[in-house]
Amino acid sequence: MAEFFAALTEQAFLRQALLAGLLASLGCGLIGPFVVVKRIAFLAGGIAHSVLGGMGAALYFGFDPLLGALAAAVVSALLIGWVRLTWRTGEDTAIGALWAIGMAVGILFISRTPGYTTDLMSFLFGNILLVPTRELWFMAALDLLLLAVVGLGYRHFIAVTFDEEFARLRGLPVAALYLLLLVLVALTVVLMIQVVGLILVIALLTLPAAVAGQWTHSITSMMVAATLLGAGLTSGGLALSYAPDLPPGPTIILLAGALYLVSALVVGALRRVRTAAPKRDS
Amino acid sequence: MSNGTNRARAAGTGEPPAIAITGLHFAYGEVPVLEDVDLEVSPGEFLGVVGPNAGGKSTLLKLILGLLKPSAGRIRVLGEPPRRARKRIGYVPQYPGFPREFPISVEDVVLMGRFGLGWRLGPWTRDDRAAAAAALDEVEALDLRERQIGTLSGGQLQRVLLARALVGEPRLLILDEPTANIDQRLEGEIFELLAQLNRRLTIVVVSHDIAFISAYVSRVACLNRTLVCHATDSIDGQTIQDLYGEHVRQIQHDHDHGEPLALGTTREHGPHG
């Protein structure tokens, strides 16, 4: 760990990696709570995996893979949202199909692109140590966009997440808000891909928010707590992985998984103690 | 009790009826649920809708709220099509449409009723919070304000849902089985509360419990695919038997004093329609 802090002062790439982690953690906080309480983790997973199609196509046609990822994420979010709003049932099949088709398309494109096969691993599992400055700016812009939209509309998003029918009766445009929320999930997925890769995104999107949810009692405090947890987990994972030269993405995810497990056990134990003793709400 | 007095007061003011339904038909696919329903609810009225399970009560409410479209017929609510009148309706559902473990306080749930009073971004205003406090106070649940929604008892939750409906400043209050999930002592308290609210609001309440609500409401509509209306004092054994289609154990209650008697037997006529 001391080795990491020493390196941090010397190595610019490490400072950039740390910054990338911090930028991604705002996504954990702002969007993660909605994914957790609305129970759309599988949907978010579908969006994340379909992104490979866009990245592969972008590589093949010579665009920035991140732009391809952004386009693919938004398109698949709207597709899944449209399926759910139109048919209600069959949503999970549609998600599964999009999940696999997106990956298949991506791998075909990458296989046809000479010299890019090494990129596949960093798409899948992230490469926080190789985030160029340009991408940090891109991540910061996504963060600002998320912050603005959620800051202005969080009451509306909470309303459609909490009770769709009642929101509709109060005249809220429920379908539009739902689609917008899915688009925000898509943006967050793209935001996190550089850090942990598209396969592991789902953990970073849900675990900090899930842990926060075990200790807080409102969506807004969940957002604050999940952002801080996300920042701690990405920085901590990065630091832990440095000395033994482990890949940082999986280390971050394992750390998040461990925290979730410990938190769940502690909450369970506290609940048992509290039901035994006279009850008082925290 | 407020039986009839509000209706008399509202008559002749030229206000459109709170609800006007003519020739309403509705079917889920091939299965007819409502046939040829006519109903007019005057401003200030307190209407009870009773009938067996699957008699179409909740469907009728969904049509009035504009959540379903009629197969045929016309519905006007406060003089407008249901979808446009929606924001002026306070609705208390039978089953809340949210998971009980959702991380949200009572105050924030009640605040949800403030949507529809103007489009605004950002946080709730001080006025919104004051209105939520006033609504909670009116249903005698102000002390629950900071509680988590999941920690409430059935009766407390019912009051909170009522506050959520009231905070949107409705003209018409619609309740679907407001007492189905609470014990019978609290049932009386809820109806006393509704009787008070009826001084300023038109109320439509659906219940399976004809004997109980007829002590409070000014008129009873009996719904079993078709609709028949009665003044509350004309309900007799034959009416109930026609409606539920089997022998029903009756109880006595006194309309003039409004105190329901023999509460313990009111749930005898069960869902066998």
Interface residues (C-beta under 8 A of the other chain):
Chain A: V37 G151 L152 G153 R155 H156 I158 A159 F162 D163 E164 E165 F166 A167 R168 L169 R170 G171 L172 G213 T216 H217 S218 I219 M222 D281
Chain B: L65 L67 R86 K87 I89 Y91 P93 P96 G97 F98 F102 P103 I104 S105 D108 V109 L111 M112 G113 F115 G116 L121 G122 P123 W124 R147 Q148 T151 R164 G168
